């Protein structure tokens, strides 16, 4: 029932009450930081994400 919205703002839960936890990943550890995305500009103002595997 905690997902039911409360109409009275004085009775709403604050974010500290929700106790968010990171969702465990089967691939990466909890402290994993994704590498930055690399983009190539193919036309003025138009960028394309470079695939890190094929580098194209």
Backbone as numpy.savetxt, mean C-alpha at the origin, in Angstrom:
# Nx Ny Nz CAx CAy CAz Cx Cy Cz
-19.37 -7.22 14.77 -20.18 -6.03 14.77 -19.32 -4.78 14.77
-18.00 -4.90 14.87 -17.15 -3.72 14.91 -17.09 -3.02 13.56
-17.52 -3.67 12.49 -17.50 -3.05 11.17 -18.75 -2.24 10.87
-19.74 -2.31 11.76 -20.99 -1.57 11.55 -20.73 -0.10 11.85
-21.08 0.82 10.92 -20.84 2.24 11.16 -21.70 2.76 12.32
-21.14 3.72 13.05 -21.84 4.32 14.17 -22.27 5.72 13.75
-23.55 6.03 13.89 -24.07 7.33 13.45 -23.61 8.48 14.34
-23.44 8.24 15.62 -23.04 9.30 16.55 -21.52 9.42 16.55
-20.96 10.56 16.09 -19.50 10.69 16.01 -18.82 10.63 17.38
-19.53 10.90 18.45 -18.92 10.82 19.79 -18.65 9.38 20.20
-19.33 8.42 19.56 -19.17 7.01 19.90 -18.33 6.24 18.90
-17.78 6.91 17.90 -16.97 6.21 16.90 -15.62 5.84 17.47
-15.08 4.74 16.97 -13.76 4.31 17.39 -12.69 5.12 16.67
-11.59 5.33 17.34 -10.47 6.00 16.70 -9.50 4.94 16.20
-8.57 5.34 15.37 -7.70 4.35 14.72 -6.87 3.54 15.72
-6.56 4.10 16.90 -5.79 3.34 17.88 -6.59 2.16 18.42
-7.91 2.28 18.40 -8.76 1.19 18.89 -8.77 0.00 17.94
-8.44 0.22 16.68 -8.56 -0.84 15.69 -7.39 -1.82 15.72
-6.25 -1.41 16.25 -5.07 -2.27 16.38 -4.66 -2.91 15.05
-4.34 -2.07 14.09 -3.91 -2.58 12.78 -2.59 -3.32 12.90
-2.50 -4.44 12.23 -1.27 -5.22 12.17 -0.97 -5.49 10.71
0.31 -5.52 10.33 0.62 -5.86 8.95 0.19 -7.29 8.62
-0.27 -7.49 7.41 -0.68 -8.81 6.97 0.58 -9.59 6.58
0.80 -10.75 7.17 2.00 -11.52 6.83 2.01 -11.92 5.35
3.17 -11.78 4.74 3.32 -12.14 3.33 4.03 -13.48 3.24
3.56 -14.38 2.38 4.27 -15.64 2.21 5.57 -15.47 1.43
5.77 -14.30 0.83 6.94 -14.07 -0.02 7.99 -13.20 0.65
7.56 -12.07 1.26 8.47 -11.08 1.84 8.33 -11.03 3.34
9.45 -10.74 4.05 9.35 -10.58 5.50 8.62 -9.27 5.83
8.24 -9.11 7.11 7.48 -7.94 7.55 8.24 -6.64 7.27
9.55 -6.62 7.45 10.32 -5.38 7.27 10.79 -5.15 5.83
10.24 -5.88 4.86 10.63 -5.73 3.46 10.23 -4.37 2.93
11.16 -3.73 2.23 10.90 -2.45 1.58 11.06 -2.68 0.08
10.01 -2.40 -0.68 10.04 -2.63 -2.13 11.01 -1.64 -2.78
11.75 -2.09 -3.80 12.65 -1.17 -4.49 11.84 -0.12 -5.26
12.42 1.05 -5.48 11.67 2.09 -6.19 11.41 1.69 -7.64
10.29 2.14 -8.16 9.96 1.88 -9.57 10.80 2.77 -10.46
11.20 2.23 -11.61 12.02 2.98 -12.57 11.19 3.19 -13.82
11.11 4.45 -14.24 10.31 4.81 -15.40 11.22 5.37 -16.50
10.81 5.14 -17.74 11.52 5.70 -18.90 10.54 6.62 -19.62
11.00 7.83 -19.95 10.14 8.76 -20.66 10.21 8.44 -22.15
9.09 8.04 -22.74 9.04 7.65 -24.15 8.56 8.79 -25.02
7.92 9.76 -24.43 7.47 10.98 -25.11 7.35 12.04 -24.03
7.36 13.31 -24.40 7.24 14.35 -23.38 5.97 14.16 -22.54
6.16 13.98 -21.23 5.04 13.81 -20.32 4.46 12.40 -20.29
5.05 11.44 -21.02 4.54 10.07 -21.04 5.65 9.13 -20.62
5.47 8.52 -19.44 6.50 7.62 -18.90 5.96 6.20 -18.86
6.88 5.24 -19.01 6.54 3.82 -19.02 7.39 3.13 -17.96
6.76 2.25 -17.19 7.47 1.51 -16.16 8.41 0.51 -16.81
9.66 0.50 -16.36 10.65 -0.44 -16.88 10.54 -1.72 -16.07
10.44 -2.85 -16.74 10.36 -4.16 -16.10 11.74 -4.49 -15.54
11.87 -4.73 -14.23 13.18 -5.01 -13.66 13.79 -6.33 -14.14
12.98 -7.23 -14.67 13.49 -8.53 -15.12 14.08 -8.41 -16.53
13.37 -7.76 -17.43 13.83 -7.68 -18.82 14.55 -6.38 -19.12
14.44 -5.38 -18.24 15.08 -4.06 -18.42 14.71 -3.42 -19.74
13.48 -3.59 -20.19 13.07 -2.96 -21.44 11.78 -2.22 -21.29
